[in-house]
């Protein structure tokens, strides 16, 4: 039997926070009846893989409250209302969190972070030939430590669980699909 769509009857904000709103969505289904679903309404997100001339990836180490641990990840964050585009937001986040910038930024792809309970999109970018343009200054509750990681070590860090941030892994997956390693290119 083919799945059928749910139809939204009503939606209201159940709770507001500075980073997302919790919506209660009353929906109906021809076979399942009416139910309430709870949706996190968050702005779109971005992340960016900054690559230095040396081939190192400029990553950050920061505390994540959701897991009460430090993570190793690429820079990223929310697309702010004043950002003219996701690419602009990615560049801004890269500069804020690492102090590095680039004149060459390209979009790699986009994903739904968790479509079961969220409707937002995370856009992934690549910044090539990044250079340090300023020192990192911690803003708000965020503190980041810049960590230069050789590109050849990224797969091992993911495989070993040292990089577990799903959106960082998604960005590297896009990079691998669009820019396969030299061995893979030679086989074509």
C-alpha positions in Angstrom: 0.0 0.0 0.0 1.3 3.4 -1.0 1.9 5.9 1.9 -0.5 8.9 2.0 0.2 12.5 2.9 -0.8 14.1 6.2 -2.8 17.3 5.9 -2.1 20.1 8.4 -5.3 21.4 10.1 -3.8 23.9 12.5 -0.4 25.0 13.7 0.5 27.1 16.7 3.7 28.0 18.7 3.8 25.9 21.9 7.1 27.4 23.1 9.7 30.0 22.0 13.5 30.0 22.6 16.3 32.2 21.2 17.4 29.5 18.7 14.1 27.7 17.8 10.4 27.7 18.3 8.4 24.5 19.1 5.3 24.3 17.0 2.3 22.0 17.7 0.9 20.9 14.4 -2.5 19.3 14.3 -2.7 17.0 11.3 -5.1 14.5 9.7 -4.6 11.3 7.7 -7.1 9.3 5.8 -6.2 6.1 7.6 -4.7 7.3 10.8 -7.0 10.0 11.9 -6.0 13.3 13.7 -2.8 13.7 15.8 -0.6 16.4 17.2 3.0 16.6 16.0 5.7 18.7 17.5 8.1 20.5 15.1 11.3 22.4 15.9 11.2 25.6 13.8 14.8 26.7 13.4 16.5 28.9 10.9 18.5 27.4 8.1 22.1 26.4 9.0 25.4 26.5 7.2 28.8 24.9 7.6 32.0 25.3 5.6 35.1 23.3 5.0 38.1 25.7 5.0 41.2 24.3 3.2 44.5 26.1 3.6 47.2 26.1 0.9 49.0 23.4 2.9 46.0 21.1 2.3 45.1 21.2 6.0 41.4 21.6 7.0 40.8 24.5 9.4 38.5 22.9 12.0 37.3 24.0 15.4 37.1 22.3 18.8 34.2 23.6 20.9 32.0 22.6 23.8 28.5 21.3 22.8 25.9 21.4 25.5 23.7 18.8 23.9 26.3 16.1 24.6 28.2 17.9 27.3 31.5 17.2 25.4 33.9 18.9 23.1 33.5 18.2 19.4 35.9 18.5 16.4 33.9 20.0 13.5 34.0 22.5 10.7 32.8 26.1 11.3 29.1 26.7 11.0 26.0 28.1 12.5 22.7 29.7 11.8 21.8 31.9 8.8 21.0 35.2 10.5 18.1 37.4 9.2 20.7 40.0 8.1 22.7 37.5 6.0 21.9 38.1 2.3 22.6 34.4 1.5 23.6 31.1 3.1 27.1 31.6 1.4 27.4 34.9 3.2 26.5 33.3 6.5 29.0 30.5 6.0 31.8 33.0 5.3 30.8 35.0 8.3 30.8 31.9 10.5 34.2 30.8 9.2 35.8 34.2 10.0 34.1 34.5 13.4 35.0 31.0 14.5 38.5 30.5 12.9 39.8 34.0 11.9 40.3 32.5 8.3 38.8 33.8 5.1 38.8 33.0 1.4 38.0 34.6 -1.9 36.9 31.2 -3.3 33.8 29.7 -1.7 31.5 27.2 -3.5 28.4 25.4 -2.4 28.8 21.7 -2.0 25.2 20.7 -1.2 22.4 20.8 1.3 20.6 18.4 3.7 17.6 18.3 6.0 19.3 17.9 9.4 16.4 16.0 10.9 13.2 16.0 8.7 11.2 14.0 11.3 11.0 17.0 13.6 12.6 20.0 11.7 11.9 21.8 8.4 15.2 23.7 8.1 18.1 23.1 5.7 21.9 22.9 6.3 23.9 24.3 3.4 27.5 23.0 3.1 30.3 25.0 1.5 34.0 24.7 0.6 36.5 27.5 1.0 39.7 27.0 -0.8 43.1 28.7 -0.2 42.0 30.2 3.2 44.2 32.6 4.9 44.2 34.0 8.5 42.8 37.5 8.5 42.1 38.1 12.2 42.4 36.5 15.6 39.4 34.6 16.9 37.5 36.5 19.6 35.0 34.5 21.6 31.5 36.0 21.3 28.4 35.1 23.3 28.7 31.7 24.9 30.9 30.3 22.2 34.6 29.6 22.5 36.4 27.9 19.7 39.9 26.5 19.4 41.3 26.4 15.8 42.7 22.9 14.9 44.5 22.4 11.6 43.9 18.8 10.4 45.6 17.3 7.4 42.9 16.3 4.8 44.3 12.8 4.6 43.3 12.3 8.3 39.7 13.2 8.0 38.4 9.8 7.0 40.2 8.2 9.9 38.8 10.8 12.3 35.3 10.0 11.1 35.8 6.2 11.1 37.2 6.3 14.6 34.4 8.4 16.0 36.6 11.4 16.8 34.5 13.4 14.4 30.8 12.6 15.1 29.0 15.8 14.2 26.5 14.7 11.6 26.5 17.9 9.6 30.3 18.0 9.5 30.3 14.4 8.2 27.6 15.4 5.6 29.8 18.3 4.4 32.8 15.9 4.0 30.5 13.5 2.2 29.6 16.2 -0.3 33.3 17.1 -0.7 34.1 13.4 -1.4 31.3 13.0 -4.0 32.2 16.1 -5.9 36.0 15.9 -5.4 37.0 12.3 -5.1 40.5 11.4 -3.9 43.2 11.2 -6.6 43.0 7.3 -6.7 39.3 7.4 -7.5 39.9 10.0 -10.2 42.6 7.9 -11.9 40.2 4.9 -12.2 37.8 6.9 -14.5 
